[in-house]
Amino acid sequence: MKKVLVVGAGGQGGPCASILARDKDISGIVLGDIDLDLANKVKEYIGSDKITTMKIDAGEIEEIAQAAQGVDAIINLVVPQFNTNIMKAALRSGSHYVDAALDYPAMAQLTERKPPELDNEFKKAGLTALIACGGTPGLSNVLVKYVCDKFDQLDSICLRCSGAITKKPKDII
């Protein structure tokens, strides 16, 4: 059974904790947020005894690392400015890492095929870090809308997200 720390109890963290609470392979969820009242309300709403709550300040690496002791993975669902802190906490606690935030630096790393921040450190630790997992469906929805507006009729759309942008279209700023 796996234990997970979800950092952020808001619009993404609450639904994530709810889904994890129903997963038979998850034995425990630490739901952390700077607003402990919010985390407690989410826990109460979900109604699962798998969830414990903690006040966690995503600006404090050691605080996050302490909360992550004994978890298998950290799921970061706060704003991108805290990604590095939470990644460093994952390394300190020996936890795998996932985030959903897609900001410009992460987009540049992905599209320019640059190694992600702390890539070597995660490799050396034998841990996985998945970054920018929230880029789709959000970004893909915007791109699909952009393409659809170019056609009078469209029967279907198929997407494959991978690789680098090799040529910037002239009509995209």
Protein Blocks (a to p, Z undefined) as FASTA:
>chain_A
ZZdddehjblmlmmmmmmmmmpmkbmbdcdddfblmlmmmmmmmnopakbccddddfklm
klmmmmmgoiabdcdfbdfklmmmmmmmmmmnopacddfbdcfklmmmmmnopacehklm
mmmnopacdehklmpmklmmmmmmmmmmmpmbdfbdcdddedjdfbdcfklZZ
